[in-house]
């Protein structure tokens, strides 16, 4: 068998049906992964494999390593590099999968459809002078963060495997090469629509929009203006997604339009991080020098990105451009209220509130203001509220004591018991998040010492983020106040 013939191991459970390759060829280029020298499996997500109907045992070894590096293609795979554009830090660029290959769409026994993508699989026609490869550290980082997000209940792409290539990757230093297998509901991005709009491919744009509705929003098919309802549905999904980020202190770090998926999942965990001390201006990414994608800017950036999507849809919204623009603007103006609704719903749960009162938003904002003034840890403060008697230095703050009296009076105005409120809060305020220093410790051990034990210990703690397990106490400690943490893009 040549190195990229169809994989003969039928027991792995793959079931490909590749609908994206039936779309216009302006959207992709057929491209096989570049063969690597020495494929070895570093991590396999056995729980995810089982949920996909795959045989983890047959994938956990050389046969799986061959698949997860692209050396051996599963039966039914039809590998492509997808075309898309994107506004990167506000500047428009024609892009495409420069270091990723979509193997195809795996369909589970339940009828669920998932993209199976190899990230770091070699050069493509979209590589733009890049090497098309990925280093082990960033691929392990995406594995950690995406699985943590999943455990937190946040819509996300997931990581099925990380395999090493036996080949070096040259960045600031020489690093071990690796490939991540990413699982997504789809990789259709705002940038995918921008790509077609920039090339004046209106017919293809209509086909893509109809395909997106069939795949993700089939209920819109009978709508009076289905393309306008598609915009509204994507807006709702992004409002829900970004508020879920804020509720756990997550900062994406690179909210370019090519990193906004229309299915509503978090995608591309490059220079992302979780906030320790609460501050809306928090930025970790080394390339975000002006704070465009700071924690507190994420809602406005989401609306900015959605506006770019709306611009691409104008030819589909109405035959007259003026009327199409009015429809788009009126719809986009709904986003702040969508966001506010999802934000306050989440904050009510975090504060143990079962009912709704007009003052709830100011109650939540007052707590955040106190946290910012005190330099309080975001996660620990909110988790501390779940205790019968909150303690710690922050909870003895005079301003907080006044806030606490207001909060307890608010709790008393609902019929649920204090314990019922604490149960609700424990389900929405994690005890464990991917603390930046713990992530870096795990990555350093894996990449410099070939020791995956710290990483697996971290993954175990992150798999049950809402539980206070004594053995995971070390993962709850925040960074020192003087810690200067920076994240870097894997490219």
N, C-alpha and C positions, 0 to 999 in steps of 0.2 A: 504494500500500500504506500503510495506517495504521501508526503508529509501533510498534505491537506485534502486528502480524499475524505468522503463522508465517513464519519465515525461508525465502526461496525458494532459498537457495544450497545445493543438495543435495550439492555436492561437498565439503562440510566434513566429512562422515563421521559425523555424529551418529546414534545408534541408541538411542532412548529406549524403555524399558519400565518404567512407573512403578508398581511394586508397592505402595509405601507409600500411595499415594492410594486403594488398594483396601481399606485398613484402615478401622476406624471413624472417622467424621469428628470425633470428640472429640479426635483426635490432630493435627489440622491445620486450617488455614483456607486456602482457595484465594485466592491473592493474587498479582497481577502486580507485577513491579518497577516503581518509579516512573521515568518517562522522564527522562533527563538532557539538559542543553542541548548539550554539546559532547563527545561520546565520542571519546577518543583512547587508543590502545594504548601503554602504557608498557613493559610486559614481557610476553613470551610464552615459555612453557616449551616449546620445540620438542621436546625429548627426551620430555617427558611426553605432549605431544600425539601424537607418533608412537606411543608405547606404548599409547595409548588407541585407536589406529586413526583418528585425526583428521588432516585435511590441514592441516599447519601453514602452508603457503604461502597457502591461501585464508583462514586465520584471521589472518594477519600483516598487518593493514591495516584500513581502515575497516569492512569487513564483520565482521571479528573484534571490533573495538572496539564495534560495535553489539550483538553477542551478549554480550560480556563486561561491558557496562553494563546489559543488560536492555532496551535500546531495541528490539531485534529478537529474537524468541524462536525458537530452533531448532525445526524440524519435530519434532513428537512431545513437546515439552516440556509439562509440566502444572504450572505454578509454584504452590508452596504455602509458607506460613509454618508451621513445626512448633511444636506446643505441648509444653512441658515445664516442670518446676519445678526447684528446686535448693536445696541448703543452701549458702549463700554465707557463707564464714567462720563456719560453724556455725549460721547462722540460715536457717530455711526461708522460701522465697519462691516464689510462682507466677510463672513467667517465660514463655518462648516466644521465637521468633525475632523480636526487636525491630528488627533491622536486617539480616536475611538472608532470602533466598528460595531455596528448593530448586527448581531448574528441573526436575529429574527424575533418573532413573537411566539412565546410559549403559551399554550392554552391549557389550563388546568382541567381536571375532571369536573369542576364546578362551573366551567365556562368562563373563568377569569382569564383575561389576556394581559400578558406582561412582556415588555421589551427586555431582551437579554443583550446587554452591551458589554464589550470589552474596552476598558479604558487604559490606554498606554500600549496599544497593540500595534504601533508602528506608523510610518508615514502614509498619508493619503493625498489625493489631489488638493486637499484643503489645508495642508500642513504649514504653508506660508514660511518655508525655510526652517521649520522646527523639526526635531528628530522623531516626533511621533511617539516618544516613549515616556514612561513615568518612573519615578523613583519609589522605592519601597516605603519610605516614611509617609509621604502624602497619601499613598493608597491605603496604608494601615489607618491613617488619620480619618479618611472618609469612612472606612469600615466602622471605626469606633463611634464617630459622631452620628452617622446615619442609623446605626442600630440603637444608639441612645435616644435619638429622636423618636424612633418607632416605639420604644418602651415607654416614652413619655406620652404617647398617644397623638403625636403630631404627624400629619401626612408627610410622607417622605419616600424618596427612592431608598432602596435597601442594597446591602452588600451581600452577595452570595459567596464570594471567594476572593482571596488574594493569592496569586501565584508569582513566584520569582522566575526570572528569565535566564539567570546565569550570565547576564551581560551588564556591563557598567552603563550608568547614565551620568552625563556630565552636566552639572548645574554650577553652583558656586564651588562645590566640591564634587568629587567622583563618588557616586552612590550606587547601591545595588538596584538593578532594574526590577520592576514588578508590574503586574497587570491586575486591575480590579475588575471583577464581574459585577456590574450594576444591574439591578432589577428595578424597572419603573413601569408605572401604568402606561406611560408613553413618554417620548422625548420631543413632543410637539411643543415648541416654544413661541413666545411672542416674536422672537427673532426669526422663526420659520416663516411667519406671515410677512415680516419685514423684508425678508429675502425676495419673496415673490413680488411684493409691491415695488421694491426698488428696481426690479427687472420688468415692470409693467406686464406681469403675467396674470391678468385679471381672471382669465378662464381657469387657470391652475389654482388661483387663490380661492375661487368659488368651490372648486373640487376639494381643496384642503379644508375649507370651513365646513363643508358638508360632511367630510370624513371625520373631522373632529367632533361634530355633533353626534354622528352615528356611534363613535367609539366611546365618548365620555358623557354626552348629554342627549341620549335618544329621545327623551321626553319633549325636546324642543322641536321635533320634526313638524308638528302640526301647528306651531305658533304662527300668528299673523305675520310677524317679521322675524323669522328664525335667526337671522344673523345678528339682529339687535339683541335678541334674547341670549344668543351665545355670548356676546359681550357682557351682558348683565350677569350671566352665570359664572363667567370667569372672574368678574369683579367680586362676586360673592365668595367664591372660593379663595381668592387672594386676601380678602378682608379676614376671612376665618383663619387662613394660614398665618398671616403676619401677626395677628393678635395672639395666636398660640405661641409664636416666637417670643413676643414681648412678655408673655405670662411666665416664661421660664428663664428670661434674661439672655436669650440667644441673639447673637449678632451674626448675620449671614456674611457680611464683609465684602461681597461683590455682587450686588443686586443689579447686574446688567440685564438688559432685556433678553439676552440669550440664556439667562439663568432663571427665567420665569416660565414655568411649565403650565400649559393651559389645563392640565388635569388637576392642578391645585396641590401638587406635591413639592416639598423642598427638594432642590436639586443643586448639585455641585458644591461640595463642602471643601472649598479651598481655604482661604484665610479666615475662616469662621472661628468663633469662640463664644464662651459663656461668660457673662459679666459676674464679677465678685461684688465689689462695692457698687451700690446703685448710683448711676449717673447717666442721664440720657445722652450725654456727649461722648460716651465711651466708644472708642475705636481701637481695634487690635491690629487690623491689616496694615502691613508695612507699605502697601501701595496706595492706601486711601489717605493721602497726605492732607487733604482738605476736609476730611470727615463727611464726605458725601453720604456714605453708608453707615453712619453712626447709629447706635441703638435707637435713639429717639427720632431719627430721620426715616426709618424704614417704612412707616405708613405713607408718608408723602412720596417717597420713591416708588412705592407700589402703585400709587395713583399716576405718577409720571409714566411709569412703564405701561400701565393700562391705557393711557392716552395714546401712546405709540401704537398699541394694538388697534385702538379705535380708528386711528388714521388709516391703517391698512384696510379696514373693513368698509370705508366710506363708499367705494363703488358698489358694494353689495347691499348697503342699507337703504338706498333710494337712488332712482335714476337721475335725480337732480342733485348736484353736489351741494348746493346751498341747503336743501332740505336734509340731506344725509348728515351734514355738519351739525345742524340743529339737533337732530335725533341723537347723535353721538354725544354732543355736549350735555344735553339734558340727562342722558343716562349716566355719564361720568360724574355728574353732580350728585348722584346718589351714593357715591362711594364713601364720603365721610360719615354718613349716617349708618351705612353697612358696617363700617369699621367700629364706630362708637357702640353699636348694638352688640357686636361680638366681644368687644373689649370689656364692656360692663358686665356682660353675662359671665365671662371668665373671672373677672375680679369679684363678682358676688360669690362665686363658688370658692375662690381662694380665701374669702373672708367669712365663709360659713353662712351665707345668706341664701335662704330658700325663697324669699319673697322679694318684690321689687318696690323700692321707694325712690322718689326723686333725688334725695340727698346721697344716694349710694355712690355716685360718681365723685362727688366732692369728698366723701369719706375716704375713698380709695386714693384720690389724688393727694389728700392731706398726708396720708401715711407715706406715700412715695416722696413727698417733699421733705418730711422728717428724716426719712432714710438718706436722702441725698445730703441734707445738712449735716447729718451725723456720720456720714461715710459708712453707713451700715451695710452689711452683706445682704444682698437681695434675697437669696435663697434661704439663708439661715433665719433671717427676720420673719419671713412669711411662714416658714416651717415652725418657728418658735411660737407663733400664734396658736398652733394646734395643741400646745401644752395647757394643762389645767391652770397652771400659774406661770405665765411667761416670765422668765428670768433673764439674766445676762445684762451687761452694761447698757446696751441700747434700751432695754425695756425699763430701765430706771431713769431714763431721760425725762425731764419735766414735761416737755412737749408731748412725748409719747404717752405719758400717764393721762394727760388731758384727752388725747385721742382715744386711748383705751376706754375711758369712761363713756365717750360718745359711741364707740363701737359696741360696748356691752349694752348700752341703752337701746341701740339698734337691734341687737340680737334678741333682747327681751321683748321686742314688739312682734316677734313671730312665734308660732305655736310649737315649733320644733325645740327639742331639749338641747342644752349645751353639748351633750355628748354626740347628738346627731349632727350638730354643726361641726364638731371636731372631726367626725368621720368624713363629712363632706370635704373639709379642708385638707385632711390627710390624703385624700384621693386627688387633690389638685395642686398641692404644694409639695414638690419632690424633696426628699431628704438627700438624695444623691444626684448630682449632675456631673458632666465631664469637666471637672475642675482642670483648669489649664495646666497647672504644674503636674497633675497626675497623668494627664494625657502625654505631656512631654517626657515624663519619667518612663512611661511605657514604651514610647516610640524610641527613646534613646537606648533602652535595653534591647529592643528588637533589632534596631538597625546597627548598633555599634557592638553589641555583645552576642547577637544571635540568640537572645533569650526572650521567648514569648510569654514566659510565666507572668511577669507584671501586667502585660497587656490582657491576658486571659483573666487575671484577677480583677482588673478594671472592668472588663466586659461583664463579668459575673455581677459586680456591684451595680452596674448600669442597667442590667436586665430587670431589676426590681426597684426602680427609683423611688417609689412611694413607701418603701418599707424601711423602718429603722432597725436594721440588723447590726448587732454589736460588732460582728466581724468586719463590717464595712465602715467603721467609725472614721478611719483615716482618710476615706474618700470624701468626707463631709467638711474637712478643714479648709478654710479659705486660704488664699495666698497672703503672705505678709503685705501690710499696707504699702510698703515701699517697693513692691515688686513691679518691674517694668516689663510687661509681657508683650511680645509682638508675634504675629502670625505671618506666614509667607505663602504666596501662590505656588502651587506645585509645578508650574511650567517654568 
